Amino acid sequence: MSEPHSLLTSVNGEFDDQVSVFDRGFSFGDGVFETLRWQQSSLPLLNLHLERLELGCQRLSIPISMTRLNGELLAFLTQLSGLTDSAVVKIQVTRGESSRGYSIDPEAFPTIVLSAFPFSDFDKEREQGIALGLCRQPISSGLMLAGIKHLNRLENVLLKQEAHEQGYKDALVCDSDGHVIETTSANIFMVCDGIIKTPSLQRAGVSGVIRRLIIDEIAHKLDVSVEEAVCSLSDVCSAEAVFISNSLMGVVPITHVDLDGQIFEYKASSTVASIQNLVEQTIADRCISDGVEAEA
């Protein structure tokens, strides 16, 4: 088994990679995390990631100090900038250590783990697109955890495994009612009659940073409408074009979807290409304008 390859790791402000076995992140997945692009020695969408992380902590009642987090992150990024200008940065916040049992210790001190890993570019995927399978396992629904990026990702582990068993890098994921929610690791969008539809995430799924960027900024700049709605597999099948997004790969077009052997193909879309290009340009522009000190 290969060893984890981390470029740099910090635990509670110390450059170390050891976390207590009593930490609730290990015991229960009791925490949240963010995965960010470190590009040109910058975290260009850091503010959006931190807003989501803070929202997740509030939802889970984890009393994180953002001042503390920003201070530890600045020290971490300063060290990282001397090692590489391109990486994947992961921020993990857990409730901290506690004794056995689910009950929350009000005196628990949150654990902050910062880590950086080698970055693999997604140029090929963005240029050529990828195909999607369909997961038969449904994703859980519930208002308590919908939208946030909590640490308990066991469902995604099993869903990703199902996609790989089908021979695909990624696959569509539905809830128990058959509504399309996302893919195993990305948000999904459909272009239909000039309107972009994306699944509502009020009851399941992760509200992605690139998804938010597209809805709040990119769509307005391109003068296109984005509708957050309940989506079905028929919406995917009838779409003119389909694309997915996450913070590492940006926007990737879908070439076809395999629904139990029934293949639905999509042609190249100027709308998808425009969104993809503007997302990457926005990220590049923020790399130039935001340095380590400004971002942290």
N, C-alpha and C positions, 0 to 999 in steps of 0.2 A: 504494500500500500504506500502511495507516495505521501511525502510529508507536506503539510500546508506551507505554501511559499508566501510569506508576508514580508513586505519591504520594511515595514515599520509598525510597531504596535505600542499603544499607550493604555494603561489601566489607571483610572483615577489620577491622571496627571503624571504618572511615573512611566518611563519607557520600559515596559515589562509586558509579558504575554501570559501571566498567570492570574486566573480568576478563581475565587473560592468555590468549592463544591457545594457550599451552602447558599450560593447566590440563587435568587429566585428566577433569574433568567435561565439558568441551567436546570433548575428543578421543575419550573412550570411554564417556561416561555413567557415569563411575567415582565414584559418590557416592549420597547419599540426599537426600530432601526431605520436607517437611511443609507442608501447606496448612491454615491455621487461620482461624477466624472471629475478627475483632477487633470485639467487640460491647460497647457501653457502656464503652469504653476499658478493655477486659479481654480476656484470652485464656482463656475459662472452662475449656477442656479441655487447657490447656497441658501439664499433667503427663503425660497420656496420650500426647500427641504427642511429648514429649521422651523418654519411655520407648521408644516405637517407633523414634525416630530413633537413640537410643543403641544399641538392639538391632541396627538396620541397620548402623551403623558397626562394631559388634563382628563381625557376620557378614561384612562386607567387609574386616575388619582395618584400618579407618581409625582412627588413634589420636587421636580427638577429645577435647579437654579440655572436659568439661561445665561446669567453672567458667568457662573462657574464653567458651564459648557463652552461658552465662547472663549474664555481664557485658556482652557485646556486645548481647545481646537487650534487657537492661534499658535501656541507653543508647538503643537504637533505639526502644523503646516509649515512653520518656519524650519523645523528639522527636515521635513519631507522635501522642501524646495531645494535643499542641498543634495538630495539623492536623485530626484527625477522630476521632470516637468509633465509626465503623463502617467496616470495610475488610476486605480479604482479606490476610492476612500469610503470606508464604512464607519458609520456612527451607530453605536449600540448603547441604549440606556435601559438598565434594569431597575427594579425596585430596590435591589440590594440584597444583603444577606438576611436570613431569618431561620428560625428553628423549623422543625418538621410541621407540616400541615398547611392548609390553604389560607388560614387567617392572616391578615396583614398586620405586621408590626408597625405601629405609627412612628416608632423611633428608627426605622430602617433608613440607611443612608444610600441613596441611589448610586449605582455603579455606572461609570462611563467608560466604555471601551472604544478606542479609536484605532483603526487599522488601515493599512494601505497595501494593495496588491497590484501585480503587473496588469497593465491594461491591454486587452486584445481589441483591435479596431473592428468595426462592423461595416467597413467600406463595401465589401462584397455583398453583404446582405442588403445594404441600402441601395446598391446599384442594381442587383439582380432580383431582389425580392426572395421570399421564402414561401413554402407551402405549409398548410396547417392540416392537422388531423382533427379528430373530435373525441374528447374524453367522455367516456360513459359514466364515470363517477361524477356525481353532482358536487358542487361546492356548497358549504353550509351558509345559511342565511341567518341574519340576526342584527338588530339595530345597535347592540352594544359594541360590536367590533367592526362593523361595516365601514369601509373607506380608509381606516388607519392601517399602518404597516407594523403590526405587532410581531413579536418574535416567534410566536407559535405558528410555524409554516409547514407543519406536518402534512396538511392537505396538499399543499403545493408540491411537496416532495413526491407524494404518491401520484399526483396528476402529471407531473413532469416525467415520472417513470412510465406511466401509461402512454404518454406521447412518444417516448423513445421506443417503447415496445411496438408501436405502430410504424416506426421508421421515420418519425418526424421530430424536428428540433422543438416544435411547439405545437399546441393544439387548442382548439376552442374549449371553453369551460362554461357549463350552464348550471343554473341552480336546480333545485328539485322540481320546480314547475316548468323546466325546459326553457327558461329565459336565458339568453346569452349574456354572460357577465363580463368575461375577459378571456385572455389566454392563460396558460400556466404561469407566465412571467411578464405579461404586458397588457396594456389596455388596447381595445379594438375600436376601430371606426369604420363606418360604411358610407360610401358616397352614393346618394340616391337622388336623382333628378335635381342636381345642383345643391342639395342639402346634405350636410354631413351628420350622420346619426351615430351616437355612441351610447352604450348601455347606461342606464341609471344605476348608481352604486349605493343607493340608500339602504339596501338590505344585505349586500354582499360585495366582495371585491375590494381592490385597493385603488384609491384615488391618486393616480400617478402625477408626478410633477410635470412631465412633458404633456400629459393630457390636460392639465390645468393651463399650461403655457399656450397650448393650441386653442382652448376655449376662451381664455381671457385676453390673449394678445394676437396670436397668429391669424385666427379667423377674421378678426376685425380689420387687420391690415390687408387681408386678401378680399375683404368684403364678401365673405361666405358665411352662411348660417350653420351653427352647430346645435343640434337638438339632443338633449339628454332624455332618453326615453326607454321604456320597456321594449327590448328587442328579442326577436325570435330567430330561429335558424332560417326561416323563410326570408327574413330581412337580409341575412347574410347571402343567401342563395341568389336573391334578386338584385343585389347591389351592382352598380356599375364598376365599382372598385372598392377594395378593402385594404386597410393598412393598420399596423399595430405600432405601439410606441412604448418605450421606457427610457429611463434617464441615461442608460449606458449606450444603447444603440440608436437613440433618437427615433426617427420615423422610418419604418421598413414596409414597403409594399408587399401585398400578398399575391402570389401568382395563381394559386388555386387552393380550394378547400376540399378535403376528402371526407365526405359524410358517409361512412360505412360503405365505401367503394363507389359511391356516386360522386363524380368529380365536377366541381363548379369552378370554371376558369375566369380570370379577370385580365382585361387588357391594360396596357400602360395608361396611366391617367395623368393629364396635365395638372389636375387639381392636387393629386397626391404629390407629384413632383414639386409643385410650388410650395406646399406645406413643408415638405421635407427640406427643401433648400432654405426656406425662411427660418425654420427651427435651427438648422446648423449655423446659419448666418447670425442669428440672435445669440446663440451660445458663443460663437467666435467673437462677436462684438463685446460681449460681457467679459470675456477673457482679457481683452485688451484694456477695458475700462476698470476692471476690478483686480487689484493685486491681493496678495495674501493678507495684508493688514486691513485693507478695505473690506474684504469679504468676511473676515473673522470678527 
